[in-house]
Amino acid sequence: MPADLQTPVATRFTLRPRRAVYEASPKPFEGDLSALEDFDLAYRTLCAVLYNYVPTSGHPGGSISSGRIVQSLLLETMVYDFSSPYAEGADLVCYAGGHKAMGLYALWALRDEMVRIGRPDLLPEDKLRLRLEDLLGFRRNPTQPTPLFKKFKAKALDGHPSPVVPFVPGATGASGVGVGMGLGLALGARDLYGENAPKVHLIEGEGGMTPGRVAEAVASAASTGLDNAVLHLDWNQASIDSEKVTAEGETPGDYVQWDPCEYFVLNDWNVVFVPEGLDYKAVLGAQKRAVAIKNGQPTAVVYRTKKGWRYGIEGRASHGAGHAFCSEGFHKAVAPFEEGYKVQLPHFSGEKTGDRVEQAFFDTLMTFRKAFEAKPQVAKAVAERIAAAQARYKKRALKPRADAPKLAKAFEALDIDNPPQALRFEPGKSVSPRGALSDALGHLNKASGGALLACAADLLGSTSVTNVNADFPKGFYHSKKNPLSRLVPIGGICEDAMGAMMSGVSGYGAHIGVSSSYSGFIAALEHIASRLHGIGQQARRSVDGKPYRPFIMINAHA
């Protein structure tokens, strides 16, 4: 072999040095968590109730196993303002695993109820709340004909989350799109606010990490230095068909031969591993450690959990399935709540009509309300934690970086009747449509100070999208090394992740994401992200009334 092609061969394989760090079992949280134990009991019970009264629809298993993870975020870790769901500069939580929507709705409604009882001064206007009454709309559409749904003007809550619900930044659900979308949100926040950017917390399970588009997005987050992204992985090892999704210890996985810690370490993410992922003190300690890491890399917190914990049906049997309607198993699942709160939930009997089932569902929700009002110390303790999150938000008082892009100026620069001379076509001169488009986008980018972030499937020059970056530093964007470049490296030939991440970039609201590739590839691979983006934008606009936030997909050439 020629000398210039020879490579030293190691006798033992090791990963090269990582920028990121790995930590297991960080210092547990210290403090009284008794109110959170009572809160989680109500949460798990409400998940069981939601599945029962839809009836028998939704995903109780993953909603329950991820419950303490998200509760800890909302009640202790995050910086946000409950009174203002659209507050700028607040931390975000993104349910990348959209099938856990049952848990999101249950937790959001319980949080609202705790504030209603314990700190009513924090309540936002009604359209920005998700009340107990809104749970009547779980897996219903806006034309639901039942009387209580109409009487209380309940929100129609999709089987997967969308921004019709407060504090939900985008529509998720299709496998893998949520991770890319959430990382796009983190990119939008990181570019707008700089090194003090708000955190974007993603919620996912190990099954949701197996799609190829997720591998693409995870690689991009490390390459771009998205140090404000924190992915919380509910590692419960159960999917629809498998009880060992990933490898673990010496046991091979059914689907993939990595465990989640290995996966993230390989991709140069910080990893905080929590072997006791259902222990509040361990969970909170890990989250405190995760947000304190300052090495320029994204972070994953991996929690070992059990799907369907204490529900009575565990593992894959609780994925999209649960107890039969008002069965003995259901009543056993809710018995600990009845004992702990000294109440008895209604028992349904008689003809199972839609109106009668809805009435029983409503009566059950009102029994929850009475239980909380009779035990106000739980509500007050939880509400004070939510008030503390608001205080942290007000104290932080983030402002965009001094030279941040101004998206409005891109729209102000649109003058179809009087385009700038550089964009005018000369008769007889050959011009490619993709080149003309890219020149126009470059003009808007210059006018807005860089409000367009662009990517291509290793085809920046071939699809002419390079011109979007004509007035900015050459090379790829990196949050620390090259933060003013407008070209985002998304894993190479990775149209799937490109669409998901650019939808998140646009969804954050300060940029327009641009993706580009050959039309035969990009049209097929980005249509799912595009559809979810459209659903999310329509849902958000129905609440806040503000303009759509488009992302641009360039089908450059065949």
C-alpha positions, 0 to 999 in steps of 0.5 A: 500500500502506498505510504500516503494511504497507510493508517496506524492500526490500533490493536484495541478499539476505543472512541476518540476523546469526546468533547462531551461528558458521561455521568451516572447516578448524580447527586440526588436532590435534597428536599421535601418531596412529599407533595410531589408524591401525592401529585404523581399519585393523582397524575397516574390515576388521571392517566388511567381515567383518561384511557378508561373514559375515551373509552379505552384509547391512548397510551397509558404506559409511556405516559406513566413512565415519563410522568415524574420526568416531566413533572420534575421539569415543570415543578423544579427545573424549568424557567418559564411563566405559567401566566404567559404561555407565549412568554419570550425567552422561556424554557420549552418542553417538547413532547417529541414522543407525541404518543405520550399526549395522554400524559401531557394533557393529564399533567397540564390539567393537574397543573392548572388545577393546582394553581386554581386552588393554590395560586389563582393569581397566576392563572392566565386567560381561559383560552390559554389554560387547559382545565380539568373540564378540557379533558372531556375533549381527549381524542375528540374533534371539534364537532363532538356532539355530547352535551358536556363537551359543548357546555364547558367549551372543552378543547378538542385534544388530538391523540398527539399534541399540537399548539392548540394546547398552551405551552406546546410549541409544535405538532408531533406524532410521526415517528422521529419528526418530533426530535428533529423539530425540537432540536430545530426549536433549540437552534432557533433559540440558540441563534436568537439569544446566544450563549444564554439561550433558554433550554429546550427540553425534549421528551422521548422514549428509546423506541423513538430514537430508532428512526433514521431521521433521529440519528441525523438530527442527533448528529447535527445537534452535536455538530452545531453545538446546541448546548441548550438542547436537553433530551430526556429519554424514558428508557422503559425497554417496551414498544408495541412488539418488543420488551427489549428494544435496545441492547442492555448489559449483555442482552442484545436488543430486538431492534438495535444493538446499542443502549441509549447511553452508548448512542448519545456518547457516540454522537458526542452528547453529554449523558447523565444516566439515572438508573432509578428513573422513577425516584424523584430525588434521582430524577431531580438531581440528574436534571439539576446536573444536566442544566449545569453542564457548560461544555458547548455540547447538547445533553441527554438524560437517560432514565431507566424506567418501567412502562405502565408503572403501578398501573396494573398492566406493564411493559408492552401490554400498556403501549396503546392498551390498558384495562377494559372499560370500568373493569376490576383492573381499572378500579384496582389501578385507581384504588391507591388514589381513592385511599390516599385522598379519601374519596371514591370515584364513580362506578359506571353502570347501565347502558354505555351511551356516549352521553352517559359515559361522558357524564360519568367521566365528568363526575370522575373529574369533579371527584378529583377536584373535590379531593384536591380542595379537601387536601389543599396543602398539595395544591399549595405546595405545587402551586408555589413551585410553579410560582418559583418557576415564574420568579426564575423567569422574571429574574433571568429576563433574557434579551436577544443578542445585540446583533440578532436577526430581525425577521420582520425586516425580511418581509419589509424587504419584499417589493415585487414591483420594484426588486433591487437591481441585483435581482433583475433579469437581463434579456438573453442571459441564462438564469436557473430558477434555483439560482434566482430563488437563492439570490432572492433569499440571500437578499432577504437574509441580508436585509434581516440580519440573517433571519434565514437559516439554510441547509442542503443534503450535501448539495449547497452549491449544486442547489445554489442554496449557498447564496443564502449565506453570501453576506455572512461568514463562510463555512457551517454554523456552529454556536461558538466557533461560527455563530454568524454563518447561516448554513446549518450542517444537518448530517450530510445527505439527510433530507428527513432531519433537514425538514424536521429541524427547519420546521422547528427553526421556523416554529420558534418564530425568529427565523425562516428555515430553508432546506434544499435538495433534489426534488425526487428526494426532498419531496418524498422525505420531507412531506411528513415534517411539512404536514406536521408543521402545517398542522402545528401552525394552523393550531397555533394561529387558532389560539394566538391569531398571529401569522403563520411561520413558514419554512421553505423547502426547495425542490432544486432540480430532478 
